[in-house]
Amino acid sequence: MNRRTFIVSALAASTLRPLHATATATAAAQAHTEIWRRFIDKFGIMIDFADLDGTVSLPTAEELRDGKPNALGWWAPIENGAMFNGLYMDAAINRWKRTQSSEDASKARKLMEGLLLLNSISDVKGFVGRGVGADGKSHYPMGSNDQTLPWFLGLWRYWDSGLATAEEKQRIAKHLVETVETILAMKWQMPAEQPFGKRGGFGGFSFDSSPRLLFTCKALHQVTGDAKWDKLYRDALMERGGKEKRTRLEICEQGMVFEYAKYHTWTSCTCVGALRALWEMEQDQTLHSAYAKGLQASADLALKSLPMAEKFNNADTSYFEMNWRVMNEDWKPQQTEQEAQDLAHLQLKKFNIVAPRRNKETAFVREPTAATWVVTLAPDTAILKSRAADVERVIAHYDYTKLYYSQFFWVDAAWERLQALPK
């Protein structure tokens, strides 16, 4: 452990309470139970929020067709299905590897089928939806790069796990190839339904882009064996761009950075997940080492978010408005992505007033729990062991039966990675 890593770990630990020996295991079990009790729908897709008894009102087919509360699906209960399913697969696969139980195998398989469904609901090739209504097909017209990268990541992790059957691997490969071919033809843009056409992409030169493109090419080469994807990967590694004219490899080696908010591990963790997968797949020692450096730098930064968990009071009874349709008061038709974003921002400003609980969970649950996973993705086991107590304190902090949002699921993944550490 270098001096900088030791200081960062010490600072995080100094602000967190001492931990009882069994508290983390009990809390991790509770988190896992709550996820599967309340937040995985009948189609195997994780929803964003539900009442404490598990009830949730999904958008109707008509509301989804009209784009309510907005065409992006922001703030709706099916906003992040592809993103959350894909990321949560890390927890599901590692849990199955640890237990080898048929129940855990079935859970991972259910998440996989949910991911494939999200790529099967539109007539637009390459479209990855956010979630589905009660009919299992109706959906919002726009996905995003934040949804599509985890979709790739989750399916790849299942394909690579040893759990997938030959038939499942064939189906997954078909979906991956057809989707990436479409995105590649659109110059790495994500396809969306009309009138929007596209939304977001992998082609930029930032940490929130570079690992996405590299992972996609590397994974497709592993899945298909087609040299085409390896050439795209090799070319993309050394391509330069952006204001600083850095290569994608240099960007990955630097690791996660917060570019548009003081803390946003919960979105950038998708790229750290991709970086971890690149590290696992890469055989070239120079590239392997660069990815390891990026993962460690990302973990160092994420560690700073862990103390935010202490700001969340489990006894807080702030009101959460389950009726997300109150946002429809401001609804109007949208013809462009910008119109949808403008509407969504207006709706959130008003929704936060009537649902003050939302801000507390997104600030003090979502961010630090996402950070626990990023900390555990770094491959240096000695450093991770020195930080395990910091991660465990966050996991043990919450009463998961009282959380309305599913955006704590990262603790399940972090816990499983801690269990896999050499004893």
C-alpha positions in Angstrom: 0.0 0.0 0.0 1.5 3.4 -1.0 1.4 6.4 1.2 -1.4 8.1 -0.7 -3.6 5.0 -0.5 -3.0 4.7 3.2 -3.9 8.3 3.9 -7.1 8.1 1.9 -8.1 4.9 3.8 -7.3 6.4 7.1 -9.4 9.5 6.4 -12.4 7.4 5.5 -12.1 5.2 8.5 -11.8 8.1 10.9 -15.3 9.3 10.1 -17.1 6.0 10.4 -18.3 4.3 13.6 -16.9 1.0 15.0 -18.5 -2.1 13.6 -19.8 -5.1 15.4 -18.6 -8.4 14.0 -21.9 -9.8 12.7 -23.6 -6.5 11.7 -22.4 -6.5 8.1 -23.4 -10.1 7.3 -26.9 -9.4 8.8 -27.3 -6.1 6.8 -26.0 -7.7 3.6 -28.5 -10.5 3.9 -31.3 -8.0 4.6 -30.3 -6.0 1.5 -30.3 -9.1 -0.7 -33.7 -10.1 0.6 -35.2 -6.6 0.1 -34.0 -6.4 -3.5 -35.7 -9.7 -4.4 -38.8 -9.0 -2.3 -39.6 -5.6 -3.7 -37.5 -4.5 -6.6 -37.3 -7.3 -9.2 -40.4 -7.3 -11.3 -42.1 -10.3 -12.8 -40.1 -9.9 -16.0 -36.8 -10.1 -14.1 -36.0 -6.4 -14.3 -35.0 -4.2 -11.4 -37.4 -1.2 -10.8 -36.3 2.1 -9.3 -38.6 2.4 -6.3 -41.5 0.7 -4.5 -43.5 1.2 -1.4 -42.3 -0.6 1.8 -44.7 -3.4 1.2 -43.5 -3.8 -2.4 -46.4 -2.2 -4.2 -45.7 0.1 -7.2 -47.8 1.6 -10.0 -46.1 1.0 -13.3 -46.7 3.4 -16.2 -49.6 2.2 -18.5 -49.0 1.5 -22.2 -50.7 4.8 -23.0 -48.5 6.8 -20.6 -45.4 5.2 -22.1 -46.6 5.9 -25.6 -47.1 9.6 -24.7 -43.9 9.9 -22.8 -45.2 10.5 -19.3 -43.9 11.9 -17.0 -41.3 12.5 -19.8 -40.0 10.6 -22.8 -36.8 9.8 -21.1 -38.6 7.9 -18.3 -36.7 10.0 -15.7 -38.1 9.8 -12.2 -40.5 6.9 -13.2 -40.3 3.5 -11.5 -38.9 1.9 -14.6 -36.2 4.5 -15.3 -33.1 2.3 -14.9 -33.9 -1.3 -15.6 -31.1 -2.0 -18.1 -28.5 -0.1 -16.0 -29.4 -1.7 -12.7 -29.9 -5.2 -14.0 -26.6 -5.2 -15.8 -24.7 -3.9 -12.8 -26.4 -6.2 -10.3 -25.4 -9.2 -12.4 -22.0 -8.8 -10.7 -23.6 -9.6 -7.4 -25.7 -12.4 -8.7 -22.9 -14.2 -10.4 -20.4 -13.9 -7.6 -23.1 -15.1 -5.1 -23.8 -18.1 -7.3 -20.1 -18.9 -7.6 -19.9 -18.8 -3.8 -23.0 -20.8 -2.9 -23.4 -23.0 -6.1 -27.1 -23.1 -5.2 -29.9 -23.6 -7.7 -31.8 -20.7 -6.1 -28.9 -18.3 -6.8 -28.5 -19.7 -10.3 -32.2 -19.0 -11.0 -31.8 -15.5 -9.8 -28.9 -14.8 -12.1 -30.8 -16.4 -15.0 -33.9 -14.3 -14.3 -31.8 -11.1 -14.5 -30.3 -12.3 -17.8 -33.7 -13.0 -19.3 -34.8 -9.5 -18.2 -31.8 -8.0 -20.0 -32.6 -9.9 -23.2 -36.2 -8.8 -23.0 -35.1 -5.1 -22.9 -33.4 -5.7 -26.2 -36.5 -7.4 -27.7 -39.3 -4.8 -27.1 -38.7 -2.4 -30.0 -38.8 -2.6 -33.8 -35.7 -0.3 -33.8 -32.6 -2.5 -34.2 -30.0 -2.1 -31.4 -32.5 -0.5 -29.0 -32.1 -1.3 -25.3 -35.0 -0.2 -23.2 -35.1 1.1 -19.7 -37.9 -1.1 -18.4 -41.3 -2.3 -19.4 -44.9 -1.6 -18.3 -47.2 -4.3 -16.9 -47.7 -5.8 -20.3 -44.0 -6.7 -20.6 -43.5 -4.7 -23.8 -44.6 -1.1 -23.6 -41.6 1.2 -22.9 -40.1 4.7 -23.1 -38.7 5.6 -26.6 -35.2 6.5 -25.4 -32.5 4.5 -23.6 -29.0 5.9 -23.2 -25.3 5.1 -23.0 -25.7 4.7 -19.2 -28.3 2.0 -19.8 -26.7 0.2 -22.7 -23.2 -0.2 -21.3 -24.4 -2.1 -18.2 -26.7 -4.1 -20.5 -23.6 -5.3 -22.3 -21.7 -5.8 -19.1 -24.4 -7.8 -17.4 -24.9 -10.2 -20.4 -21.1 -10.6 -20.8 -20.7 -11.4 -17.2 -23.4 -14.1 -17.3 -22.0 -15.5 -20.6 -18.5 -15.7 -19.1 -19.6 -17.1 -15.7 -19.7 -20.8 -16.3 -23.5 -20.7 -15.5 -24.7 -20.1 -19.0 -25.9 -23.1 -21.0 -24.7 -23.5 -24.6 -28.2 -22.4 -25.8 -28.1 -19.3 -23.5 -24.6 -18.4 -24.7 -25.8 -18.6 -28.3 -28.8 -16.4 -27.6 -26.7 -13.8 -25.7 -24.1 -13.7 -28.5 -26.8 -13.1 -31.1 -28.2 -10.1 -29.1 -24.8 -8.7 -28.4 -23.6 -8.9 -32.0 -26.8 -7.5 -33.6 -26.8 -4.6 -31.1 -23.2 -3.7 -31.4 -23.3 -3.8 -35.2 -26.1 -1.3 -35.1 -24.4 1.0 -32.7 -21.1 0.8 -34.7 -23.0 1.7 -37.9 -24.3 4.8 -36.1 -20.7 5.8 -35.1 -21.1 4.4 -31.6 -24.4 6.3 -31.0 -27.3 4.6 -29.1 -30.4 4.1 -31.3 -33.7 5.5 -30.0 -37.2 5.4 -31.4 -38.8 8.2 -33.4 -39.0 11.1 -33.2 -35.7 11.0 -31.3 -33.6 8.7 -33.4 -30.6 8.4 -31.0 -29.4 9.3 -27.5 -25.9 9.2 -26.1 -22.8 7.3 -27.3 -19.6 5.6 -26.6 -17.3 7.5 -29.0 -16.1 10.3 -26.8 -12.7 10.8 -25.1 -13.5 10.9 -21.4 -13.7 8.3 -18.6 -17.5 8.2 -19.1 -16.9 7.1 -22.7 -13.6 5.4 -23.2 -14.0 2.2 -21.1 -17.4 1.7 -22.6 -16.1 1.5 -26.2 -13.1 -0.6 -25.3 -15.0 -3.1 -23.2 -17.6 -3.5 -25.9 -15.0 -4.3 -28.6 -13.0 -6.6 -26.2 -16.1 -8.5 -25.1 -17.3 -9.0 -28.6 -14.0 -10.4 -29.6 -14.1 -12.8 -26.7 -17.7 -13.9 -27.4 -17.3 -14.3 -31.2 -13.7 -14.8 -31.8 -14.0 -12.5 -34.8 -10.7 -10.6 -35.4 -12.7 -7.6 -36.5 -13.5 -6.7 -33.0 -9.9 -7.1 -31.8 -8.7 -4.7 -34.5 -11.4 -2.2 -33.5 -10.2 -2.6 -29.9 -6.5 -2.1 -30.7 -7.2 0.9 -32.9 -9.5 2.5 -30.3 -6.9 2.1 -27.6 -4.4 4.4 -29.2 -6.8 6.8 -30.8 -6.4 10.3 -29.4 -9.1 12.9 -28.8 -10.7 15.4 -26.5 -9.3 18.7 -25.3 -6.2 17.0 -23.9 -5.6 14.7 -26.9 -5.2 11.7 -24.7 -5.5 8.1 -25.9 -8.3 5.9 -24.5 -5.7 3.8 -22.8 -4.4 6.9 -21.0 -7.9 7.9 -20.0 -8.5 4.4 -18.5 -5.2 4.4 -16.7 -6.1 7.7 -15.0 -9.3 6.1 -13.7 -12.7 7.6 -12.6 -13.1 11.3 -12.5 -16.0 13.5 -11.4 -16.7 15.8 -14.3 -20.2 17.2 -13.8 -20.9 16.9 -10.1 -18.9 16.9 -6.9 -19.7 13.2 -6.4 -21.3 10.9 -9.0 -19.8 7.4 -8.4 -23.3 6.0 -9.0 -23.2 6.9 -12.7 -19.4 6.5 -13.3 -19.4 3.1 -11.7 -20.7 1.7 -14.9 -17.3 2.5 -16.5 -15.4 1.2 -13.6 -17.3 -2.1 -14.0 -16.2 -2.0 -17.7 -12.6 -1.3 -16.7 -12.7 -4.3 -14.3 -13.9 -6.5 -17.1 -11.1 -5.2 -19.4 -8.6 -6.1 -16.7 -10.0 -9.6 -16.4 -10.0 -10.2 -20.2 -6.7 -8.6 -21.1 -3.6 -10.8 -21.5 -1.1 -8.1 -22.6 0.7 -7.3 -19.4 1.2 -3.6 -20.3 -2.5 -3.1 -20.9 -3.4 -5.3 -17.9 -1.2 -3.1 -15.7 -2.7 0.1 -17.0 -6.2 -1.1 -16.3 -5.1 -2.1 -12.8 -3.8 1.4 -12.2 -7.1 2.9 -13.4 -9.1 0.6 -11.1 -7.0 1.5 -8.1 -7.3 5.3 -8.8 -11.1 4.8 -9.2 -11.3 3.0 -5.9 -9.2 5.7 -4.2 -11.7 8.4 -5.4 -14.7 6.3 -4.5 -13.4 5.8 -1.0 -14.0 9.5 -0.3 -17.8 8.9 -0.8 -18.1 6.3 1.9 -18.5 8.6 4.9 -21.6 10.1 3.2 -23.5 7.1 4.5 -23.3 8.4 8.0 -25.4 11.4 7.0 -28.4 9.1 6.5 -30.7 8.7 9.5 -32.6 5.4 9.5 -35.1 6.9 11.8 -35.9 9.7 9.4 -39.6 9.7 8.4 -39.5 12.2 5.6 -42.4 11.8 3.2 -41.9 9.9 -0.1 -44.6 10.5 -2.7 -45.3 7.1 -4.3 -47.7 8.7 -6.8 -45.1 9.7 -9.4 -48.0 10.8 -11.7 -48.1 14.2 -9.8 -45.4 15.1 -12.3 -47.8 14.7 -15.2 -49.3 18.1 -14.2 -46.4 19.7 -16.2 -46.4 17.2 -19.0 -46.4 18.3 -22.6 -45.6 16.5 -25.9 -41.8 16.3 -26.6 -40.2 16.0 -30.0 -36.6 16.3 -29.2 -34.2 15.0 -26.5 -33.7 18.5 -25.2 -37.4 19.1 -24.8 -37.6 15.9 -22.8 -34.7 16.8 -20.6 -36.1 20.3 -20.0 -39.4 18.9 -18.9 -37.8 16.3 -16.7 -35.7 18.9 -14.9 -38.8 21.0 -14.2 -40.7 18.0 -13.0 -37.9 16.9 -10.6 -37.6 20.4 -9.1 -41.3 20.2 -8.1 -41.3 16.5 -7.2 -38.5 17.0 -4.7 -40.7 19.5 -2.8 -43.5 17.0 -2.4 -41.2 14.0 -1.9 -38.3 15.2 0.4 -37.3 11.6 1.2 -36.1 11.2 -2.4 -33.2 13.6 -2.0 -32.0 12.0 1.2 -31.9 8.5 -0.4 -30.2 9.7 -3.6 -27.6 11.7 -1.7 -26.8 9.6 1.3 -27.7 6.0 0.1 -27.2 5.9 -3.7 -23.7 7.6 -3.8 -21.9 5.8 -0.9 -23.4 2.4 -1.7 -22.3 2.7 -5.3 -18.9 3.7 -4.0 -18.6 0.5 -1.9 -18.7 -1.6 -5.1 -16.1 0.6 -6.9 -13.8 0.2 -3.9 -14.1 -3.6 -4.2 -13.4 -3.7 -7.9 -9.8 -2.8 -7.5 -7.7 -5.9 -8.0 -5.0 -5.3 -5.3 -6.3 -7.7 -2.5 -3.9 -6.3 0.1 -5.3 -2.8 -0.3 -8.9 -4.0 -0.4 -8.4 -6.0 2.8 -7.2 -2.8 4.5 -10.4 -1.1 3.3 -12.8 -3.9 4.0 -13.9 -2.5 7.4 -14.7 0.9 5.7 -16.9 -0.9 3.2 -18.5 -3.1 5.8 -19.5 0.0 7.9 -21.4 1.4 5.0 -23.2 -1.9 4.3 -24.1 -2.2 8.0 -25.3 1.3 8.3 -28.7 1.0 6.7 -32.1 -0.5 7.5 -32.9 -1.7 4.0 -36.6 -2.4 4.9 -37.1 1.3 5.2 -35.6 2.4 1.9 -38.0 3.3 -1.0 -35.3 3.2 -3.7 -33.5 0.1 -5.0 -30.4 2.2 -5.4 -28.6 0.4 -2.6 -28.2 -2.8 -4.6 -24.4 -2.2 -5.0 -23.9 -3.3 -1.4 -24.9 -6.8 -2.4 -22.1 -6.8 -5.0 -19.6 -5.2 -2.7 -20.4 -7.9 0.0 -19.9 -10.7 -2.5 -16.5 -9.4 -3.6 -15.4 -9.1 0.0 -16.4 -12.8 0.5 -14.2 -13.8 -2.4 -11.1 -12.3 -0.8 -8.4 -14.8 0.1 -8.8 -15.6 3.8 
